[in-house]
Each structure stands twice: as C-alpha cells, then as structure tokens.
C-alpha cells in the first residue's frame, strides 16, 4: 500500500475544501420603504435593493409567482400596488443587473386582507334525517340529488341520497385501503378525493360507475372539493386551496386563506356559493366565506350550538358537510356521524 507524507495529505484536504466551497457572495438585499413584511393589500409596497458594496447598478427587475412586478432603472424605488395580489406567503425575486453581470435575490412577504370578516349568525329552517353511520367528508347537490362522500378505512363510500328522507339511493364502497374525502360534481362527472393515498376517483354521475382516477400534484393531502362550473377547487388540510384543470385534473395554481390578521389553516369541506367558496374549518363550528380570487376571508358563519341538536352518541364527531341547493342565504349542514341534516338560513349579525 502506497503512503503519503502527512503534509501532502493536509494540502490535498485543503484543496478539496476550497474547491467545493464556491458559494456566490450575496451582494444585494431586497428592502421596502414600509420596513415590514406583513402588509394588507390596500397598501402599496415600495421596493428597493440594498447595495452593500455600492456597486454601479444598471437596472433591477422584480417578479412574484412568475409575474413581472416591474423594472427600476439604476436602483430607483418601485411602488407595487397590492390590490390584485393573492394573499399569504409570496416570494419576491429581484434580478439585479450590474457591471455586465446579474444576481437574483429574494425575500418573503405576507399579504393580508384589507378588512375584517363580516360575522354571520344562523337559524334552523328544516331538519332532515341523516345516516349516523356516515362519516361525512363531502356533500353536494347536483340535479336535485344529494351526493355524499364518507370516510374511514374500510367504511368509505360514495353515495346518492334523497336528502328529505335520508334514504341512500345508490352507494359505491371504496377499497379498504382508501379513506374517502371531498366530493364535487361537474359536467355529469363525480370527483372524489382520498385522504393520504394521493389518489382521486372520477365516476359517472348517473350510474356511479368509476371511469377514471388521478393523482395529486404538490398538494399535501386530499380534503375538500367544489367547483364554479369551469374550475375545480381542492383543499389539502393547510391554508391552501388549489385550482384544478377539470380536463387534466392538474393543479394549476393556489390561493392561501387569510384574514386581515392571520392565516386560516385546516381548511376542509368546500362549497361554491354565489361566486364565493364556503369552507368548513376542521374541528371548528364555523364556515369561512372566501374570495376565490385572492383567498381573503370575507365572512364567518358561527354555527355554535348546531351539534347540540344532534342525537348524542359515542361515535359523534365534528361538523363537516356543506351543500347549497340554490336558494339565497340557505345552506344544508351536517357532520361526521350526525343523524340529522340541517337546512339553515344565515344572516349578518347586527
């Protein structure tokens, strides 16, 4: 075995370390005149680049979520209007052009709603029977029929129900390895999520015959679904709601759900109601009314007391299930293993 002098080994080690450490020196930093990273969208954000070595800057190009925010000559301030941005965490990138070179730096900002959510109360209009064995995960009316997705391993199903009697008209059981989640119906097709299996199913709305399946993209899990007639919306148990292309079921974009002060996490069951997304917040007796364009929570329906009207039993679980039949300010609400489906009217608190 060939040996080498100790000094040669030290020299070789130092060369390897120096060759592997070629990280680029960060010369610039994004700053704002407002000197804060949490801003409501009714304010402007004034951007400038801190030039740590006083280098001669030719221009700075800013972008966010792949969209150009603007370009400043030399290093002049750039004022950005926030009224059209999506709420939540947004990374702004600045590409700095200097001395025939360029360097891109980034900084994270959180954009908040510019107004407090309106508060809504409710009253029960009608009460209907509901299968207390149904661990409700998704609920939606289509052509007068109530479609429901239920969960739990070994108990998950997709069903069509006569809401007025609680009678199950058709039912398809999922394989035991799947935990059923949200459901929505679009163009005579039923879309159903599973929880952690990264798989969704597509059925014929008339026969409930399974005709296709799909996998998720970047979303964490499958929780809730709804649609606006052209786009499918999907929650994943975080503050995000993803937009899905109904033809490919690919995730194309997302919004993050925020109020004027904070994010709303654990967004669960979804329903499209008159141009807004109504979202149940998991383990909360509340439904958030969300602007689908930017993620702002515009209202909150307080549903405290509703669960007390359900027959109390050991398997009784949280409120979950929102359906809209088309009548203004009316919703159908149930929960996991509830024996009742409630038709409620909601109204703004005075």
C-alpha positions as CSV (number, residue, x, y, z in Angstrom):
1,X,0.0,0.0,0.0
2,X,1.4,3.4,-1.0
3,X,1.6,6.0,1.8
4,X,1.9,9.8,1.5
5,X,3.6,12.3,3.7
6,X,1.3,13.9,6.3
7,X,1.9,17.4,4.9
8,X,0.7,16.2,1.5
9,X,-2.5,14.9,3.0
10,X,-3.1,18.2,4.7
11,X,-2.5,20.1,1.4
12,X,-4.8,17.8,-0.5
13,X,-7.6,18.2,2.1
14,X,-7.4,22.0,2.0
15,X,-7.6,22.0,-1.8
16,X,-10.7,19.8,-1.8
17,X,-12.4,22.0,0.7
18,X,-11.6,25.2,-1.1
19,X,-12.7,23.8,-4.5
20,X,-16.0,22.6,-3.0
21,X,-16.8,26.0,-1.4
22,X,-17.8,28.2,-4.4
23,X,-21.0,29.7,-3.0
24,X,-21.8,33.0,-4.6
25,X,-21.4,36.1,-2.5
26,X,-24.7,37.8,-1.9
27,X,-24.2,41.4,-2.9
28,X,-27.8,42.7,-2.7
29,X,-30.8,42.6,-0.5
30,X,-34.5,43.5,-1.1
31,X,-35.8,46.1,1.2
32,X,-39.0,48.2,1.3
33,X,-39.7,51.7,2.4
34,X,-42.5,50.4,4.6
35,X,-39.9,48.4,6.6
36,X,-42.3,45.5,7.2
37,X,-43.0,42.1,5.7
38,X,-46.7,41.8,6.6
39,X,-48.9,44.2,4.7
40,X,-52.7,44.5,3.9
41,X,-53.5,44.6,0.2
42,X,-54.9,48.2,0.4
43,X,-51.3,49.4,0.9
44,X,-48.5,49.8,-1.6
45,X,-45.2,48.0,-1.3
46,X,-42.2,50.2,-2.2
47,X,-39.2,48.1,-3.2
48,X,-35.6,49.0,-3.4
49,X,-32.3,46.9,-3.4
50,X,-29.8,47.4,-0.7
51,X,-26.4,47.7,-2.4
52,X,-23.9,46.5,0.2
53,X,-20.8,47.3,-1.8
54,X,-22.0,50.4,-3.6
55,X,-21.7,48.7,-7.0
56,X,-23.0,50.5,-10.1
57,X,-26.5,49.1,-10.8
58,X,-27.9,49.3,-14.3
59,X,-31.5,48.1,-13.5
60,X,-33.5,45.8,-11.2
61,X,-36.3,43.6,-12.4
62,X,-38.9,42.4,-9.8
63,X,-41.2,39.4,-10.1
64,X,-43.6,37.4,-8.0
65,X,-45.2,34.0,-8.7
66,X,-43.7,34.1,-12.2
67,X,-45.3,37.5,-12.9
68,X,-43.4,40.7,-13.6
69,X,-43.9,43.4,-11.0
70,X,-41.9,46.0,-12.8
71,X,-38.4,47.2,-13.5
72,X,-36.5,50.1,-12.0
73,X,-33.7,52.0,-13.7
74,X,-30.4,52.0,-11.8
75,X,-31.9,51.3,-8.3
76,X,-34.8,53.7,-8.1
77,X,-37.7,52.7,-5.8
78,X,-40.5,50.7,-7.4
79,X,-44.0,51.1,-6.0
80,X,-46.2,48.0,-6.3
81,X,-50.0,48.1,-5.9
82,X,-51.1,45.1,-3.9
83,X,-54.8,45.2,-4.6
84,X,-54.7,42.4,-7.2
85,X,-52.2,40.1,-5.5
86,X,-53.1,36.7,-3.8
87,X,-52.9,36.7,-0.1
88,X,-50.5,34.7,2.1
89,X,-46.8,34.0,1.7
90,X,-45.3,35.4,-1.5
91,X,-41.7,35.4,-2.5
92,X,-40.5,38.5,-4.4
93,X,-37.4,38.0,-6.6
94,X,-35.2,40.9,-7.7
95,X,-32.7,40.3,-10.6
96,X,-30.0,43.0,-10.3
97,X,-28.0,43.9,-13.4
98,X,-24.7,45.5,-12.7
99,X,-21.3,45.8,-14.4
100,X,-22.3,43.3,-17.1
101,X,-23.3,40.8,-14.5
102,X,-26.5,39.9,-12.7
103,X,-27.6,38.4,-9.4
104,X,-31.0,37.3,-8.2
105,X,-32.1,37.7,-4.6
106,X,-35.4,37.0,-2.9
107,X,-37.5,38.0,0.1
108,X,-40.7,36.6,1.5
109,X,-43.7,38.9,2.3
110,X,-47.1,38.0,3.7
111,X,-50.1,39.9,2.3
112,X,-53.3,40.2,4.4
113,X,-56.9,41.0,3.7
114,X,-57.7,44.7,4.0
115,X,-60.8,44.3,6.0
116,X,-62.2,42.3,8.9
117,X,-64.5,39.4,8.0
118,X,-68.2,40.0,8.5
119,X,-69.8,37.9,11.2
120,X,-72.9,35.8,10.4
121,X,-75.4,34.0,12.6
122,X,-78.0,31.4,11.6
123,X,-81.3,29.8,12.3
124,X,-82.5,26.3,11.5
125,X,-85.3,26.2,8.8
126,X,-85.7,22.5,8.5
127,X,-84.3,19.3,9.9
128,X,-83.9,16.1,7.9
129,X,-82.8,12.5,8.7
130,X,-79.2,11.6,8.0
131,X,-77.3,8.3,8.3
132,X,-75.4,8.3,11.6
133,X,-73.1,5.7,10.2
134,X,-71.9,8.1,7.5
135,X,-68.6,9.8,8.4
136,X,-69.4,12.7,6.1
137,X,-66.5,14.2,4.2
138,X,-68.1,15.8,1.2
139,X,-71.6,17.0,0.4
140,X,-73.0,18.5,-2.8
141,X,-76.3,18.8,-4.7
142,X,-76.5,18.0,-8.4
143,X,-79.7,17.9,-10.4
144,X,-81.7,17.8,-7.1
145,X,-79.8,14.8,-5.7
146,X,-77.5,15.0,-2.7
147,X,-74.1,13.4,-3.4
148,X,-72.1,12.4,-0.3
149,X,-68.6,11.1,0.3
150,X,-67.9,9.3,3.5
151,X,-64.6,8.4,5.2
152,X,-62.8,5.9,7.5
153,X,-60.7,3.0,6.3
154,X,-63.0,0.1,5.5
155,X,-66.1,2.3,5.6
156,X,-65.5,4.9,2.9
157,X,-68.2,5.3,0.2
158,X,-69.7,7.5,-2.5
159,X,-73.5,7.7,-2.3
160,X,-76.5,9.4,-3.8
161,X,-79.2,10.3,-1.2
162,X,-82.7,11.6,-1.0
163,X,-82.0,14.5,1.4
164,X,-85.6,14.8,2.5
165,X,-85.8,11.2,3.8
166,X,-82.2,10.3,4.3
167,X,-82.7,7.3,2.1
168,X,-79.5,6.1,0.3
169,X,-80.4,5.7,-3.4
170,X,-77.1,4.4,-4.7
171,X,-73.8,3.6,-3.0
172,X,-70.3,2.6,-4.0
173,X,-67.9,1.3,-1.4
174,X,-64.2,2.2,-1.7
175,X,-61.5,-0.4,-1.3
176,X,-60.4,-0.7,2.3
177,X,-57.0,0.9,1.6
178,X,-58.7,4.3,0.7
179,X,-60.1,6.9,3.1
180,X,-62.8,8.8,1.3
181,X,-62.7,12.6,1.4
182,X,-64.3,15.6,-0.5
183,X,-66.6,15.3,-3.5
184,X,-67.9,17.6,-6.3
185,X,-69.9,17.1,-9.4
186,X,-69.2,18.8,-12.8
187,X,-70.5,18.0,-16.3
188,X,-72.1,14.8,-15.2
189,X,-68.9,13.5,-13.6
190,X,-68.4,13.0,-9.9
191,X,-64.9,13.7,-8.5
192,X,-63.9,12.2,-5.1
193,X,-60.7,12.6,-3.1
194,X,-59.0,10.2,-0.8
195,X,-57.1,11.4,2.2
196,X,-53.4,10.3,2.3
197,X,-53.5,7.9,-0.7
198,X,-52.6,10.7,-3.2
199,X,-55.5,9.4,-5.4
200,X,-58.8,10.8,-6.6
201,X,-61.6,9.0,-8.5
202,X,-63.9,10.0,-11.3
203,X,-67.4,8.5,-11.6
204,X,-70.4,8.7,-14.0
205,X,-72.9,10.9,-12.1
206,X,-75.8,8.8,-13.2
207,X,-74.6,5.3,-12.6
208,X,-71.7,5.9,-10.1
209,X,-69.5,3.7,-12.3
210,X,-65.9,4.5,-11.8
211,X,-64.4,5.8,-15.1
212,X,-61.1,7.3,-14.2
213,X,-58.6,8.1,-11.4
214,X,-56.0,10.8,-10.9
215,X,-53.1,11.6,-8.7
216,X,-52.3,14.8,-6.8
217,X,-49.5,17.2,-7.6
218,X,-47.9,19.4,-5.0
219,X,-50.9,19.5,-2.6
220,X,-50.3,17.7,0.7
221,X,-53.4,15.6,1.0
222,X,-57.0,15.3,-0.2
223,X,-59.6,17.1,1.9
224,X,-62.4,19.1,0.2
225,X,-63.7,19.8,-3.3
226,X,-66.0,22.2,-5.0
227,X,-66.4,23.8,-8.5
228,X,-67.6,27.0,-10.1
229,X,-68.8,25.4,-13.3
230,X,-65.4,25.6,-15.1
231,X,-62.7,25.1,-12.4
232,X,-62.3,22.6,-9.6
233,X,-61.1,23.8,-6.2
234,X,-59.3,21.4,-3.8
235,X,-58.3,21.9,-0.1
236,X,-55.4,19.8,1.3
237,X,-55.7,20.4,5.1
238,X,-53.5,23.5,5.1
239,X,-54.3,27.1,4.4
240,X,-54.1,26.4,0.7
241,X,-56.9,25.9,-1.8
242,X,-55.7,24.6,-5.2
243,X,-57.3,25.2,-8.6
244,X,-57.5,22.1,-10.8
245,X,-58.0,21.8,-14.5
246,X,-61.2,19.7,-14.9
247,X,-59.8,18.1,-18.1
248,X,-56.4,17.0,-16.8
249,X,-57.0,17.4,-13.0
250,X,-53.6,19.0,-12.8
251,X,-53.0,21.6,-10.1
252,X,-52.6,24.9,-11.9
253,X,-52.4,27.4,-9.0
254,X,-53.5,28.0,-5.4
255,X,-54.8,30.6,-3.0
256,X,-53.9,30.9,0.7
257,X,-56.7,31.7,3.1
258,X,-56.0,34.8,5.3
259,X,-58.0,37.3,7.3
260,X,-56.8,40.8,8.0
261,X,-54.6,39.4,10.8
262,X,-53.7,35.8,10.2
263,X,-54.0,32.6,8.1
264,X,-56.8,30.1,8.4
265,X,-55.3,26.6,8.4
266,X,-57.1,23.2,8.3
267,X,-59.4,24.3,5.5
268,X,-61.7,21.3,4.9
269,X,-65.0,20.8,3.2
270,X,-65.7,23.2,0.3
271,X,-68.9,24.5,-1.4
272,X,-69.3,27.0,-4.2
273,X,-72.0,29.6,-3.3
274,X,-72.8,32.6,-5.4
275,X,-69.3,33.3,-6.6
276,X,-67.6,32.5,-3.2
277,X,-66.0,29.5,-1.7
278,X,-67.7,28.4,1.6
279,X,-65.2,26.4,3.6
280,X,-65.6,24.4,6.8
281,X,-62.6,24.8,9.1
282,X,-61.8,21.4,10.6
283,X,-62.8,21.0,14.2
284,X,-64.4,24.4,14.3
285,X,-68.1,25.2,14.3
286,X,-67.7,27.8,11.7
287,X,-67.8,28.3,7.9
288,X,-65.5,30.8,6.2
289,X,-66.7,32.8,3.2
290,X,-63.7,33.1,0.9
291,X,-62.9,35.3,-2.1
292,X,-61.7,32.8,-4.7
293,X,-59.5,35.3,-6.5
294,X,-57.2,36.2,-3.6
295,X,-58.0,34.0,-0.6
296,X,-59.5,36.7,1.6
297,X,-61.9,35.6,4.3
298,X,-64.8,38.0,3.7
299,X,-67.2,36.5,6.3
300,X,-67.6,33.8,9.0
301,X,-70.8,31.9,9.8
302,X,-70.8,31.0,13.5
303,X,-72.5,27.6,13.8
304,X,-72.1,27.1,17.5
305,X,-75.0,25.1,19.0
306,X,-75.9,23.1,15.9
307,X,-74.1,20.0,17.1
308,X,-76.1,20.0,20.3
309,X,-79.3,19.4,18.2
310,X,-77.9,16.1,17.1
311,X,-78.6,12.9,19.0
312,X,-75.5,12.5,21.2
313,X,-73.7,9.1,20.9
314,X,-70.1,7.8,21.3
315,X,-69.2,8.0,17.6
316,X,-70.5,11.5,17.2
317,X,-67.8,13.7,15.5
318,X,-67.3,17.3,14.3
319,X,-69.3,19.4,11.9
320,X,-68.4,18.6,8.3
321,X,-70.5,18.9,5.2
322,X,-71.8,21.9,3.4
323,X,-74.3,21.8,0.5
324,X,-76.0,24.6,-1.5
325,X,-79.3,24.0,-3.3
326,X,-79.5,27.4,-4.9
327,X,-81.7,29.3,-2.5
328,X,-80.1,32.6,-1.4
329,X,-78.6,32.5,2.1
330,X,-79.6,28.9,2.7
331,X,-77.2,26.0,3.3
332,X,-77.5,22.4,4.2
333,X,-75.2,21.4,7.1
334,X,-74.3,18.1,8.7
335,X,-71.3,16.4,10.4
336,X,-69.4,13.2,10.8
337,X,-71.8,10.5,12.1
338,X,-74.6,13.0,12.7
339,X,-78.2,11.7,12.5
340,X,-79.5,15.0,11.2
341,X,-79.1,17.2,8.1
342,X,-79.9,20.8,8.9
343,X,-81.2,23.4,6.4
344,X,-80.2,26.8,7.8
345,X,-80.6,30.4,6.9
346,X,-77.6,32.6,7.6
347,X,-77.7,36.4,8.1
348,X,-75.2,39.1,9.1
349,X,-75.0,39.9,12.8
350,X,-76.1,43.4,13.7
